[in-house]
Amino acid sequence: MSETVDVFRAPQPRIRLVPVDRPWAWLAAGWRDLWAAPASSLAYGAAAVLAGWLAIALLLWADLPYLVLPLSAGFFFVGPFMAVGLYEISRRLEAGLPVHGESTWRAWRRNPDQIALMGLLLLLLHLAWMRAAQLLFALFEWPTVPSWDRFMDLAWHSARSLPFLAVGVALGAVLAGVAFAIGAFSMPYLLDRRSANLFEAIATSVTAVRLNIRPMVLWASLIVILVALAMVPVLLGLVVVLPVVAHASWHAYRDIVRFEPAPAV
């Protein structure tokens, strides 16, 4: 009996191992993509800043200044969903396709159901972090504070501030680590592979992170540092940093996740 190949089987993802310093090359590629399509890329960054300002204003209006920092940290949870259009810009540049507003703003339509499910999962992780932050305030019996200035004074000068911040950072790091493992490559994967499903994307992302743990730790650290610095000038740095990181994340995906024809059966 002769061997046959099922031509209808989709190519299977193969994880490529990369050197520990590879994230610097991804950043360089992300920077090039930013300036290859500056109008579309910077528009996404500006939209993220406006959304952040609106969310912070709502929290301050509701007398919830202590949730501003947890909300800001939530960027690391929902960032991959916010960057879908930026991934599409990089995909189109790579393929030699024209980049214009309609093609990028509607990028989610390439795989709408699964991208929406992934976005919902990341949003649930963000809500879990916000809820954990509220429970943390209750656990440490943190007083209700009427203003942002008063909150910062308590956060840095109260006797309970050090253990409070230590537990908060540790808890946030655990949740962010989970979000990073499942989200590092899931959104680019779902955008790239229009027939892919959520579970396949998450499994591929977790495997890629696990097999490239050293470069991915460096990559996660660079993201945290860049985003934190971008948030210092009232979030304005995100106008540039968000597109660069998103474009770089697409190149990280293309560098690590490769597709080969299905083997003979």
C-alpha positions as CSV (number, residue, x, y, z in Angstrom):
1,M,0.0,0.0,0.0
2,S,1.5,3.3,-1.0
3,E,1.8,6.3,1.4
4,T,-0.6,9.2,0.9
5,V,-0.5,12.8,2.0
6,D,-3.7,14.5,3.2
7,V,-3.5,17.8,1.3
8,F,-6.4,19.2,3.3
9,R,-4.5,19.1,6.6
10,A,-3.2,22.5,7.6
11,P,0.5,23.1,8.1
12,Q,1.5,22.4,11.7
13,P,3.3,25.0,13.8
14,R,7.0,24.3,14.6
15,I,8.7,26.2,17.4
16,R,12.1,27.6,16.5
17,L,14.7,28.2,19.3
18,V,16.3,31.6,19.2
19,P,19.3,33.1,21.1
20,V,18.7,35.0,24.3
21,D,19.5,38.4,22.7
22,R,17.0,38.0,19.9
23,P,14.4,40.5,21.4
24,W,16.7,43.4,20.4
25,A,16.3,42.4,16.7
26,W,12.5,42.3,17.2
27,L,12.6,45.8,18.6
28,A,14.7,47.0,15.7
29,A,12.2,45.4,13.2
30,G,9.3,47.0,15.2
31,W,10.9,50.4,14.9
32,R,11.3,50.0,11.1
33,D,7.6,49.0,10.8
34,L,6.6,52.1,12.7
35,W,8.3,54.4,10.2
36,A,7.2,52.3,7.2
37,A,3.6,53.1,8.2
38,P,3.8,56.0,10.6
39,A,0.3,57.5,10.2
40,S,-1.6,54.2,10.9
41,S,0.9,53.1,13.7
42,L,0.8,56.3,15.6
43,A,-2.9,56.6,15.3
44,Y,-3.2,53.3,17.3
45,G,-0.8,54.7,19.9
46,A,-2.8,57.9,20.2
47,A,-6.1,55.9,20.5
48,A,-4.6,53.9,23.4
49,V,-3.6,57.1,25.2
50,L,-7.0,58.6,24.8
51,A,-8.6,55.4,26.1
52,G,-6.3,55.5,29.1
53,W,-7.1,59.1,29.9
54,L,-10.8,58.4,29.8
55,A,-10.5,55.3,32.1
56,I,-8.4,57.3,34.6
57,A,-10.8,60.2,34.5
58,L,-13.7,57.9,35.2
59,L,-12.0,56.4,38.2
60,L,-11.1,59.8,39.6
61,W,-14.6,61.0,39.0
62,A,-15.9,58.0,40.9
63,D,-13.6,58.7,43.8
64,L,-11.6,55.5,43.2
65,P,-8.0,56.9,42.8
66,Y,-6.5,53.8,44.4
67,L,-7.6,51.8,41.3
68,V,-5.6,54.0,38.9
69,L,-2.3,52.0,39.3
70,P,-4.0,48.5,39.0
71,L,-5.8,49.8,35.9
72,S,-2.6,51.1,34.4
73,A,-0.9,47.7,35.1
74,G,-3.9,46.1,33.3
75,F,-2.3,47.3,30.0
76,F,-0.1,44.2,30.2
77,F,-3.2,42.0,30.2
78,V,-5.2,43.6,27.3
79,G,-2.3,44.9,25.3
80,P,-2.3,42.0,22.8
81,F,-6.0,42.6,22.0
82,M,-5.5,46.4,21.6
83,A,-2.6,45.7,19.2
84,V,-4.5,43.5,16.6
85,G,-4.5,46.3,14.1
86,L,-0.8,46.9,14.6
87,Y,-0.1,43.2,14.0
88,E,-2.1,43.5,10.7
89,I,0.1,46.5,9.7
90,S,3.2,44.4,10.1
91,R,1.6,41.4,8.4
92,R,0.7,43.6,5.4
93,L,4.1,45.2,5.2
94,E,5.8,41.8,5.3
95,A,3.5,40.6,2.5
96,G,4.0,43.7,0.4
97,L,0.4,44.7,0.7
98,P,-0.8,48.3,1.0
99,V,-1.5,49.6,4.5
100,H,-4.5,51.8,5.0
101,G,-7.0,52.6,7.7
102,E,-9.8,50.3,6.7
103,S,-7.6,47.2,6.4
104,T,-6.1,47.7,9.8
105,W,-9.1,48.8,11.8
106,R,-11.0,45.8,10.6
107,A,-8.1,43.3,11.1
108,W,-10.2,41.3,13.6
109,R,-12.5,40.2,10.8
110,R,-9.8,37.8,9.6
111,N,-10.7,35.5,12.4
112,P,-13.5,37.3,14.3
113,D,-14.9,34.6,16.6
114,Q,-11.6,33.4,17.9
115,I,-10.0,36.8,18.2
116,A,-13.0,38.0,20.2
117,L,-12.8,34.9,22.5
118,M,-9.1,35.6,23.1
119,G,-9.9,39.3,23.8
120,L,-12.6,38.1,26.3
121,L,-10.1,35.8,28.0
122,L,-7.5,38.6,28.4
123,L,-10.3,41.0,29.6
124,L,-11.3,38.4,32.3
125,L,-7.6,38.2,33.4
126,H,-7.6,42.0,33.7
127,L,-10.9,42.0,35.7
128,A,-9.4,39.3,38.0
129,W,-6.4,41.5,38.6
130,M,-8.6,44.5,39.4
131,R,-10.7,42.4,41.7
132,A,-7.5,41.1,43.4
133,A,-6.3,44.6,43.8
134,Q,-9.5,45.6,45.6
135,L,-9.3,42.5,47.9
136,L,-5.7,43.5,48.6
137,F,-6.8,46.9,49.8
138,A,-9.3,45.3,52.0
139,L,-6.8,42.7,53.4
140,F,-4.4,45.5,54.4
141,E,-7.3,47.6,55.7
142,W,-6.3,50.4,53.4
143,P,-8.4,53.5,54.1
144,T,-10.6,55.1,51.5
145,V,-8.8,58.1,50.2
146,P,-10.4,61.1,48.6
147,S,-7.7,62.2,46.2
148,W,-4.8,60.9,44.1
149,D,-2.3,63.0,46.1
150,R,-3.5,61.5,49.4
151,F,-3.3,58.0,48.0
152,M,0.3,58.4,46.8
153,D,1.2,59.9,50.2
154,L,-0.2,56.8,51.9
155,A,1.3,54.4,49.4
156,W,4.8,55.6,50.0
157,H,4.8,56.8,53.6
158,S,2.4,54.5,55.5
159,A,3.8,51.8,57.7
160,R,1.8,49.3,55.7
161,S,3.0,50.4,52.3
162,L,6.0,48.1,52.0
163,P,4.2,44.8,52.6
164,F,1.2,46.1,50.7
165,L,3.4,46.9,47.6
166,A,5.4,43.7,47.9
167,V,2.3,41.5,47.9
168,G,0.7,43.6,45.2
169,V,3.7,43.4,42.9
170,A,4.1,39.6,43.5
171,L,0.4,39.0,42.8
172,G,0.5,41.2,39.7
173,A,3.6,39.4,38.4
174,V,2.0,36.0,38.7
175,L,-1.1,37.1,36.8
176,A,0.9,39.0,34.3
177,G,3.1,36.0,33.7
178,V,0.1,33.8,33.0
179,A,-1.3,36.5,30.6
180,F,2.1,36.8,28.9
181,A,2.5,33.0,28.4
182,I,-1.0,32.6,26.8
183,G,-1.0,36.0,25.0
184,A,2.5,36.5,23.7
185,F,1.8,34.8,20.4
186,S,-1.9,34.0,20.5
187,M,-3.2,37.1,18.8
188,P,-0.7,37.1,16.0
189,Y,-1.3,33.4,15.5
190,L,-5.1,33.9,15.2
191,L,-4.6,36.8,12.9
192,D,-2.1,34.9,10.7
193,R,-4.0,31.6,10.6
194,R,-7.5,32.4,9.7
195,S,-8.7,28.8,10.4
196,A,-7.0,28.5,13.8
197,N,-8.9,28.3,17.1
198,L,-8.3,29.7,20.5
199,F,-7.0,26.5,22.1
200,E,-4.5,25.9,19.3
201,A,-3.3,29.5,19.6
202,I,-2.8,29.3,23.4
203,A,-1.1,26.0,23.2
204,T,1.3,27.3,20.6
205,S,2.0,30.5,22.6
206,V,2.7,28.6,25.9
207,T,4.9,26.1,24.1
208,A,6.9,28.9,22.3
209,V,7.4,30.8,25.6
210,R,8.4,27.6,27.5
211,L,10.9,26.5,24.9
212,N,12.4,30.0,24.6
213,I,12.2,30.9,28.2
214,R,15.4,33.0,28.4
215,P,14.8,35.3,25.4
216,M,11.1,35.5,26.4
217,V,12.0,36.6,29.9
218,L,14.2,39.3,28.4
219,W,11.4,40.3,26.0
220,A,8.8,40.5,28.8
221,S,11.3,42.6,30.9
222,L,11.8,45.0,27.9
223,I,8.1,45.4,27.5
224,V,7.6,46.2,31.1
225,I,10.4,48.7,31.2
226,L,9.4,50.4,27.9
227,V,5.7,50.6,28.8
228,A,6.4,51.8,32.4
229,L,8.6,54.6,31.1
230,A,6.0,55.5,28.4
231,M,3.4,55.9,31.1
232,V,5.4,58.4,33.1
233,P,4.6,61.4,31.0
234,V,0.8,61.1,31.5
235,L,0.8,58.0,29.2
236,L,2.0,60.1,26.2
237,G,5.0,57.8,25.6
238,L,2.5,55.1,24.6
239,V,1.9,56.9,21.3
240,V,5.3,55.5,20.1
241,V,6.0,52.6,22.5
242,L,2.7,50.7,21.8
243,P,3.2,50.5,18.1
244,V,6.9,49.6,18.4
245,V,6.2,46.8,20.9
246,A,3.3,45.5,18.9
247,H,5.2,45.5,15.6
248,A,8.1,43.8,17.4
249,S,5.7,41.2,18.8
250,W,4.6,40.3,15.3
251,H,8.2,39.8,14.3
252,A,8.8,37.7,17.4
253,Y,5.9,35.5,16.4
254,R,7.2,35.2,12.8
255,D,10.7,34.4,14.1
256,I,9.7,31.7,16.5
257,V,6.5,30.1,15.1
258,R,7.1,28.5,11.8
259,F,4.8,26.4,9.7
260,E,5.7,23.3,7.7
261,P,3.6,20.9,5.6
262,A,1.8,18.2,7.5
263,P,3.8,14.9,7.5
264,A,2.8,11.9,5.4
265,V,0.2,9.6,6.9
